[in-house]
Amino acid sequence: MPYIGGKSQAGVYQRIINLLPPHRVYLEPFLGGGAILRLKRPAEVSIGVDRAAPDPALLQLCTFHQGCGIAFLEKYKWTGDELVYCDPPYLLGTRGGRRYYEFEMPDADHRWLLKVILRIPAPVMISGYPSAMYDQALAGWNRDEFTNYTRARTARQEVLWFNYQRPLKLHDDRYTGMDYRERWRIEKRRRRWRARLQRLEPLERVTLYQALVDVMDQPSPSLRMTGNPAGGIATKGAAISAVRRS
Ligand SMILES: C[S@@+](CC[C@H](N)C(=O)[O-])C[C@H]1O[C@@H](n2cnc3c(N)ncnc32)[C@H](O)[C@@H]1O
């Protein structure tokens, strides 16, 4: 049974994972059914928090803390190699007041959460329905909007706000592509190119690698970043230089 508001629907989890830069520590302070934690490549350390008791299967995948995710983030000792993905119960005002969870979140807690994430010295992403409160608080963050379908097949706009540049290097690149067709095309091409490169003489392979590095040094307009990363965070792996190192 899918978790209400969970992110395991096809097209949704890929979209989120395609925006996650490399990280050593993964933190999900509103874990619920933990779709992203389950579906992305594991981090060295994964930490989940929820006020509700977890699905026992999630305990195999992360260290779990039962309690308030906002208080947890407030006290956490940051080292900078974390990535935080927040999927709180959406603002009641953006879903006609419908209550889904044993633990819902009052607007005051959303304001508290926004204040706390603005101070986090590491990459942070947060999901929600379009909201003026979020847009105002997170002005200057990057913003991605997409259509999602509720269980009743009603189309809803969802927003991802993130405080780092759109990554060119991903923590998990298995889902690259905007939709199923594109993912399939890219995966086919990746396999073909890998097979071809494996057949090449090492020197020719290195020459082609250098050509790739050169191209990455001169991003085309379509690769330029949109929005401003908040707080000047230098996200590991988000910049082109990370591609050069790899
Ligand atoms: C939208 S759901 C998360 C769904 C999850 N992303 C998934 O894919 O299954 C929100 C979760 O936040 C939890 N929650 C509500 N208030 C909380 C708080 N203050 N701290 C931590 N968790 C909270 C709820 O119990 C619920 O499991």
The ligand as an ORCA input file, in Angstrom:
! r2SCAN-3c Opt
* xyz 0 1
  C       4.455     13.648      3.362
  S       4.816     12.462      4.604
  C       6.392     11.896      4.088
  C       6.275     10.904      2.965
  C       7.604     10.341      2.507
  N       8.390     11.298      1.781
  C       7.417      9.109      1.641
  O       7.893      9.055      0.508
  O       6.773      8.160      2.110
  C       5.145     13.452      5.993
  C       5.587     12.726      7.253
  O       5.958     13.708      8.234
  C       5.667     13.194      9.528
  N       5.664     14.340     10.468
  C       4.695     15.246     10.744
  N       5.152     16.192     11.586
  C       6.444     15.884     11.857
  C       7.470     16.486     12.607
  N       7.282     17.627     13.284
  N       8.693     15.886     12.631
  C       8.921     14.735     11.947
  N       7.985     14.118     11.207
  C       6.772     14.693     11.148
  C       4.355     12.471      9.347
  O       4.221     11.499     10.357
  C       4.536     11.869      7.930
  O       5.044     10.559      8.034
*
